[in-house]
């Protein structure tokens, strides 16, 4: 029973870490190629009001 809980926790942790690493790498790539400045209008505060 303890082994199952450990296995499920480890599986979840590895999945979350993989998703986070992919997200950070993708975000850094977008910053490096300059696309962040092109899509900033989607999240700018002027449009949310």
Residue frames as qw, qx, qy, qz and C-alpha x, y, z in Angstrom:
[[0.000, 0.886, 0.464, 0.000, 0.00, 0.00, 0.00],
 [0.282, -0.819, 0.126, 0.484, 2.79, 2.41, 0.83],
 [0.441, -0.131, 0.623, 0.633, 4.59, 1.34, -2.33],
 [0.263, 0.632, 0.648, 0.333, 1.51, 2.21, -4.41],
 [0.099, -0.955, -0.208, 0.186, 1.27, 5.66, -2.85],
 [0.401, -0.605, 0.377, 0.575, 4.97, 6.26, -3.49],
 [0.423, 0.153, 0.697, 0.559, 4.67, 5.08, -7.09],
 [0.159, 0.804, 0.541, 0.187, 1.64, 7.28, -7.79],
 [0.225, -0.914, -0.019, 0.338, 3.32, 10.29, -6.18],
 [0.442, -0.401, 0.518, 0.613, 6.49, 9.77, -8.16],
 [0.373, 0.415, 0.696, 0.452, 4.53, 9.35, -11.40],
 [0.031, 0.927, 0.375, 0.011, 2.61, 12.57, -10.75],
 [0.350, -0.801, 0.173, 0.455, 5.78, 14.46, -9.79],
 [0.466, -0.146, 0.605, 0.629, 7.65, 13.37, -12.91],
 [0.280, 0.643, 0.625, 0.343, 4.70, 14.36, -15.10],
 [0.106, -0.963, -0.210, 0.134, 4.45, 17.81, -13.50],
 [0.431, -0.624, 0.344, 0.554, 8.20, 18.39, -13.73],
 [0.460, 0.159, 0.654, 0.579, 8.20, 17.45, -17.41],
 [0.154, 0.818, 0.506, 0.227, 5.32, 19.82, -18.17],
 [0.258, -0.921, -0.027, 0.290, 6.98, 22.65, -16.24],
 [0.493, -0.384, 0.475, 0.620, 10.31, 22.18, -18.00],
 [0.374, 0.425, 0.644, 0.515, 8.61, 22.19, -21.41],
 [0.006, -0.922, -0.385, -0.051, 6.70, 25.35, -20.48],
 [0.364, -0.808, 0.153, 0.437, 9.79, 27.19, -19.27],
 [0.486, -0.133, 0.583, 0.637, 11.80, 26.21, -22.33],
 [0.271, 0.633, 0.612, 0.389, 8.96, 27.30, -24.63],
 [0.133, -0.959, -0.217, 0.125, 8.63, 30.64, -22.82],
 [0.439, -0.627, 0.331, 0.553, 12.36, 31.27, -22.99],
 [0.463, 0.178, 0.645, 0.581, 12.34, 30.43, -26.69],
 [0.144, 0.828, 0.495, 0.223, 9.52, 32.92, -27.33],
 [0.274, -0.908, 0.018, 0.316, 11.43, 35.61, -25.44],
 [0.526, -0.363, 0.484, 0.597, 14.64, 34.90, -27.36],
 [0.364, 0.306, 0.642, 0.602, 13.05, 35.14, -30.81],
 [0.016, 0.065, 0.019, -0.998, 11.13, 38.27, -29.87],
 [0.263, -0.415, -0.737, -0.464, 7.57, 36.97, -30.14],
 [0.272, -0.534, -0.635, 0.487, 6.68, 38.16, -26.65],
 [0.025, -0.366, -0.016, 0.930, 6.76, 41.75, -27.86],
 [0.226, -0.052, -0.626, -0.744, 4.46, 40.81, -30.74],
 [0.440, -0.424, -0.759, -0.222, 1.81, 39.11, -28.59],
 [0.188, -0.131, -0.550, 0.803, 1.88, 41.51, -25.63],
 [0.344, -0.142, -0.155, -0.915, -1.34, 43.16, -26.86],
 [0.608, -0.285, -0.693, -0.263, -3.28, 40.06, -25.78],
 [0.608, -0.451, -0.558, 0.340, -2.42, 40.59, -22.13],
 [0.216, 0.236, -0.152, 0.935, -1.93, 44.32, -21.91],
 [0.039, -0.436, -0.688, 0.579, -4.06, 46.04, -19.24],
 [0.194, 0.255, -0.123, -0.939, -5.39, 48.66, -21.65],
 [0.426, -0.033, -0.688, -0.587, -7.56, 46.10, -23.44],
 [0.277, -0.245, -0.905, 0.209, -9.01, 44.50, -20.32],
 [0.061, 0.316, 0.457, -0.829, -11.10, 47.53, -19.29]]
